[in-house]
């Protein structure tokens, strides 16, 4: 039988990191903490937006739309219509084989005037990149017929790619890898989103503005330190008698051989110019199960204010739990 492309992949073809992601993840209370669900998530989002009109008696050229949030991510396994696939990239002498795990994500406000409404939707794929011998011919029928020679190894710093599609007209490719550890993660203190670009008023980042018509910055402490929700979640688990025993850390960044594309309007007005993310899959039982997923994303925006373009940080973080099926 002829081999068609892309090819249906097996779970075993995916990286260990991808295999452990398969399933549904939501905001749920972490064991013993009473926190983590939609009413009290370990999350935050710092979102700058361009605006000409004055807000709160100021005209800074931008406003903030910061908030805690909850979400649902579905990573599609073998039982889904679109499960894991292999989509070979032929190079002539050998090929690269991305093994893809697809996902859908939906985010809702956990506070503020828009509480429980959808604020973000996204889909994409996590790719596991491997090099392999290239079959000979457009529709190979001989499983032993390959181009001669050995494939060059995939660079160890580029074995994972997060491929993102956002319906603002933005696409992202971020490259990286993952490592496995026999201990709890040490979540670093994040770089503060401040200072905002030189020459702009930075006071919206410190002001607590929570009136319905001016709900910009409800939690300045989290605005200053986007990784704080993740750090607190790990400490709360420890205090509740459920310490993290193992973790897998995946890090990807567009600066590591990736790229960002924006449609023309976004390119002119508020383009996404960079993306980086850290994901921590965490186990509470010595690595038998990895049922907690924490992440932080570092999104860079180029926003037009007047006649100048300014660089803003748009970081996010959240801690999710795997949905258990009966």
Secondary structure by P-SEA (a helix, b strand, c coil): cccccccccccccccaaaaaaccccccccccccccccccccccbbbbbbbbcccccccccccccccccccbbbbbbcccccccbbbbbbccccbbbbbbcccbbbbbbbccccccccccccbbbbbbbbbbbbbbccccccccccccccccccccccccbbbbbbbcccbbbbbbbccccccccccccccccccccccccccccccccccccccccccccccccccaaaaaaaaaaaaaaccccccbbbbbbbcccccccccccccccccccccccbbbbbccccccccccbbbbbbbbbbbcccccbbbbbbbbbbbcccccccc
